[in-house]
């Protein structure tokens, strides 16, 4: 199944790759490893969820923010493999950062919004190693940022 079809089944679509908010590229390749730069929850340059999870946003909205990050990562992944998603073997690692209010402790559950999408799309082999960290701020005051490493052919 094509990525666009798999996303459409879930009511989602592949966004354009966001312009980097710094001096970096959206992805970098080393042999069969593809390093995807951190993506915030933005679309067309606008932060979809500005603010802190646990204050402006609840857990479920935080998961949606993480899913938006995952969609941006998928856009970069799609570009890196020249649109041939059959080259993707699996997600190997993910790092997630959540802009949190003091006392919010469900950071790993927020990042599940990205992890669960990757596992749904690429299968159980994409059940990855992961770190989920609560932070004081993120670029653009985004609620969530996610980066990942994929194995490709």
C-alpha positions in Angstrom: 0.0 0.0 0.0 1.2 3.5 -0.8 1.8 5.8 2.1 -0.8 8.3 0.9 -3.4 5.5 0.9 -2.4 4.2 4.3 -2.7 7.7 5.7 -6.0 8.4 4.0 -7.5 5.3 5.6 -6.7 7.0 8.9 -8.1 10.4 7.8 -4.6 11.8 7.5 -2.5 13.1 4.7 1.2 13.7 4.0 2.1 17.4 4.5 4.8 19.3 2.7 8.2 19.1 4.4 8.4 22.1 6.8 11.2 24.6 6.1 14.0 24.1 8.7 14.0 26.7 11.5 17.8 26.7 11.6 20.9 25.8 9.7 20.2 22.1 9.1 18.5 19.7 6.6 15.3 17.7 7.2 17.3 14.5 6.8 20.8 13.0 6.5 21.8 9.5 5.3 24.6 7.3 6.6 24.7 4.0 4.7 21.4 2.3 5.5 20.5 4.7 8.3 18.3 7.7 7.7 18.4 10.4 10.4 15.3 12.6 10.4 15.8 16.0 12.0 13.4 17.0 14.8 10.0 18.2 13.5 7.6 20.3 15.5 3.8 20.1 15.3 3.5 22.6 12.4 1.8 22.8 9.1 2.6 25.3 6.3 4.8 27.2 8.8 2.1 27.6 11.5 2.5 25.9 14.8 -0.7 23.8 15.2 -0.4 23.4 19.0 1.5 26.4 20.6 1.9 26.0 24.4 2.4 23.6 27.1 0.9 20.1 27.6 -0.6 20.0 31.0 -1.6 23.7 30.8 -2.9 24.8 27.4 -3.3 21.2 26.2 -4.4 17.9 27.8 -2.8 14.5 27.1 -5.0 13.6 24.1 -4.3 16.9 22.4 -0.6 16.4 23.1 -0.8 13.0 21.3 -2.3 14.8 18.3 0.6 17.2 18.4 3.0 14.3 18.4 1.1 12.8 15.5 1.5 16.0 13.6 5.3 15.8 14.2 5.2 12.2 12.9 3.5 13.3 9.7 6.2 15.9 9.1 8.8 13.2 9.7 7.1 11.0 7.2 7.2 13.8 4.6 11.0 14.1 5.1 11.3 10.3 5.0 9.2 10.1 1.7 11.6 12.8 0.2 14.7 10.9 1.4 13.7 7.7 -0.4 12.5 9.5 -3.5 8.9 8.5 -2.8 9.7 4.8 -2.8 8.4 3.8 0.6 9.2 0.1 -0.1 12.8 1.1 0.7 11.8 1.7 4.4 12.7 -1.2 6.6 11.6 0.1 10.0 11.8 2.9 12.5 14.8 2.2 14.7 14.8 5.0 17.2 12.7 8.0 18.2 13.4 10.9 20.5 10.4 13.0 21.6 10.3 16.3 23.4 7.2 17.7 25.1 6.8 21.4 26.2 5.4 20.6 29.6 3.7 22.5 32.4 5.3 21.9 35.8 4.0 18.7 37.3 3.0 17.0 34.0 4.4 13.5 34.1 2.8 11.7 31.2 5.5 12.7 28.6 5.9 9.1 27.3 2.1 8.9 26.7 2.2 12.1 24.6 5.0 10.7 22.4 2.9 7.6 21.8 1.0 9.8 19.3 4.0 9.5 17.0 5.1 6.0 17.9 1.7 4.5 17.4 1.4 6.0 13.9 4.7 4.6 12.8 3.9 1.1 14.2 0.5 1.2 12.4 2.1 2.2 9.1 5.2 0.0 9.2 4.2 -2.9 11.4 5.5 -4.3 14.6 9.1 -4.3 13.3 8.9 -0.5 13.7 8.4 -0.8 17.4 11.5 1.3 18.2 13.8 2.3 21.0 12.7 5.7 22.3 13.4 8.5 24.7 10.6 10.9 25.8 11.7 14.1 27.6 9.7 17.0 29.1 11.3 20.4 28.4 10.7 24.0 29.3 10.3 25.3 25.7 10.5 24.3 22.0 10.9 26.2 18.8 7.9 28.3 18.0 6.5 27.5 21.4 5.4 24.1 19.9 3.9 21.6 22.3 5.9 18.7 20.8 9.0 17.9 18.8 10.0 14.5 17.5 13.1 13.2 15.7 13.7 9.6 14.5 16.1 7.2 12.8 15.0 4.8 10.1 16.6 1.8 8.5 16.3 1.9 4.7 17.3 -0.2 1.8 
